[in-house]
Amino acid sequence: MNHIVTALGLIAPLAIFGLAFEAANAQANDMFPTRAAAEKRAKELQCSGAFAMGSEWMPCKNFDVYEKAIKKES
């Protein structure tokens, strides 16, 4: 029983890290140099609009909506 608990204790953080990495990777792929390009991607994600992230643009009206959209996509 202790081996199972120990294994779960090691696997759970890796799973959480994997999900965080996947979200960060999606975000990196959804940075665009123009608002128009981000709005085109927003249509693919079934959201609308775009928002500035530094000097680049991301799809959807804000980051919360974007996160929900990429979760639905995967």
Short mmCIF file of the C-alpha atoms (twelve columns), coordinates in Angstrom:
data_MODEL
# 
_entry.id   MODEL 
# 
loop_
_atom_site.group_PDB 
_atom_site.id 
_atom_site.type_symbol 
_atom_site.label_atom_id 
_atom_site.label_alt_id 
_atom_site.label_comp_id 
_atom_site.label_asym_id 
_atom_site.label_seq_id 
_atom_site.Cartn_x 
_atom_site.Cartn_y 
_atom_site.Cartn_z 
_atom_site.pdbx_PDB_model_num 
ATOM 1  C CA . MET A 1  0.000   0.000  0.000   1 
ATOM 2  C CA . ASN A 2  2.818   2.434  0.836   1 
ATOM 3  C CA . HIS A 3  4.322   1.839  -2.613  1 
ATOM 4  C CA . ILE A 4  1.074   2.908  -4.263  1 
ATOM 5  C CA . VAL A 5  0.836   6.052  -2.158  1 
ATOM 6  C CA . THR A 6  4.477   6.858  -2.889  1 
ATOM 7  C CA . ALA A 7  3.952   6.293  -6.624  1 
ATOM 8  C CA . LEU A 8  0.892   8.535  -6.632  1 
ATOM 9  C CA . GLY A 9  2.840   11.162 -4.735  1 
ATOM 10 C CA . LEU A 10 5.428   11.157 -7.506  1 
ATOM 11 C CA . ILE A 11 3.028   10.945 -10.441 1 
ATOM 12 C CA . ALA A 12 0.578   13.679 -9.390  1 
ATOM 13 C CA . PRO A 13 3.110   16.540 -9.544  1 
ATOM 14 C CA . LEU A 14 4.316   15.320 -12.937 1 
ATOM 15 C CA . ALA A 15 0.751   15.296 -14.260 1 
ATOM 16 C CA . ILE A 16 0.171   18.822 -12.987 1 
ATOM 17 C CA . PHE A 17 3.466   19.947 -14.533 1 
ATOM 18 C CA . GLY A 18 2.453   18.312 -17.819 1 
ATOM 19 C CA . LEU A 19 -0.853  20.197 -17.890 1 
ATOM 20 C CA . ALA A 20 0.897   23.471 -17.108 1 
ATOM 21 C CA . PHE A 21 3.462   22.823 -19.857 1 
ATOM 22 C CA . GLU A 22 0.700   22.036 -22.349 1 
ATOM 23 C CA . ALA A 23 -1.102  25.299 -21.518 1 
ATOM 24 C CA . ALA A 24 2.128   27.297 -21.796 1 
ATOM 25 C CA . ASN A 25 2.916   25.648 -25.124 1 
ATOM 26 C CA . ALA A 26 -0.559  26.471 -26.448 1 
ATOM 27 C CA . GLN A 27 -0.118  30.053 -25.308 1 
ATOM 28 C CA . ALA A 28 3.266   30.361 -27.027 1 
ATOM 29 C CA . ASN A 29 1.733   29.083 -30.271 1 
ATOM 30 C CA . ASP A 30 -1.124  31.600 -30.036 1 
ATOM 31 C CA . MET A 31 0.958   34.784 -29.919 1 
ATOM 32 C CA . PHE A 32 0.570   36.808 -33.109 1 
ATOM 33 C CA . PRO A 33 2.227   39.948 -34.467 1 
ATOM 34 C CA . THR A 34 -1.102  41.436 -35.614 1 
ATOM 35 C CA . ARG A 35 -4.568  41.771 -34.176 1 
ATOM 36 C CA . ALA A 36 -6.057  40.401 -37.411 1 
ATOM 37 C CA . ALA A 37 -4.057  37.157 -37.117 1 
ATOM 38 C CA . ALA A 38 -5.167  36.718 -33.495 1 
ATOM 39 C CA . GLU A 39 -8.809  37.343 -34.452 1 
ATOM 40 C CA . LYS A 40 -8.537  34.691 -37.176 1 
ATOM 41 C CA . ARG A 41 -7.289  32.195 -34.575 1 
ATOM 42 C CA . ALA A 42 -10.109 33.307 -32.246 1 
ATOM 43 C CA . LYS A 43 -12.640 32.114 -34.836 1 
ATOM 44 C CA . GLU A 44 -10.922 28.706 -34.873 1 
ATOM 45 C CA . LEU A 45 -11.189 28.602 -31.080 1 
ATOM 46 C CA . GLN A 46 -14.855 29.634 -31.270 1 
ATOM 47 C CA . CYS A 47 -14.317 32.874 -29.391 1 
ATOM 48 C CA . SER A 48 -14.133 36.432 -30.649 1 
ATOM 49 C CA . GLY A 49 -11.819 39.388 -30.440 1 
ATOM 50 C CA . ALA A 50 -8.173  39.701 -29.539 1 
ATOM 51 C CA . PHE A 51 -6.175  41.237 -26.708 1 
ATOM 52 C CA . ALA A 52 -2.683  42.630 -26.451 1 
ATOM 53 C CA . MET A 53 -0.038  40.640 -24.603 1 
ATOM 54 C CA . GLY A 54 3.024   42.820 -24.517 1 
ATOM 55 C CA . SER A 55 3.819   43.736 -28.104 1 
ATOM 56 C CA . GLU A 56 1.915   40.767 -29.543 1 
ATOM 57 C CA . TRP A 57 -1.724  39.732 -29.789 1 
ATOM 58 C CA . MET A 58 -3.647  36.733 -28.481 1 
ATOM 59 C CA . PRO A 59 -7.043  35.376 -29.567 1 
ATOM 60 C CA . CYS A 60 -10.315 35.887 -27.640 1 
ATOM 61 C CA . LYS A 61 -11.458 38.963 -25.739 1 
ATOM 62 C CA . ASN A 62 -9.269  38.218 -22.683 1 
ATOM 63 C CA . PHE A 63 -7.004  35.582 -21.175 1 
ATOM 64 C CA . ASP A 64 -9.747  33.852 -19.160 1 
ATOM 65 C CA . VAL A 65 -11.852 33.297 -22.281 1 
ATOM 66 C CA . TYR A 66 -8.739  32.133 -24.155 1 
ATOM 67 C CA . GLU A 67 -7.899  29.538 -21.477 1 
ATOM 68 C CA . LYS A 68 -11.427 28.126 -21.585 1 
ATOM 69 C CA . ALA A 69 -11.303 27.979 -25.391 1 
ATOM 70 C CA . ILE A 70 -8.016  26.050 -25.534 1 
ATOM 71 C CA . LYS A 71 -9.282  23.577 -22.929 1 
ATOM 72 C CA . LYS A 72 -12.301 22.867 -25.145 1 
ATOM 73 C CA . GLU A 73 -10.042 22.480 -28.179 1 
ATOM 74 C CA . SER A 74 -7.837  19.772 -26.645 1 
# 
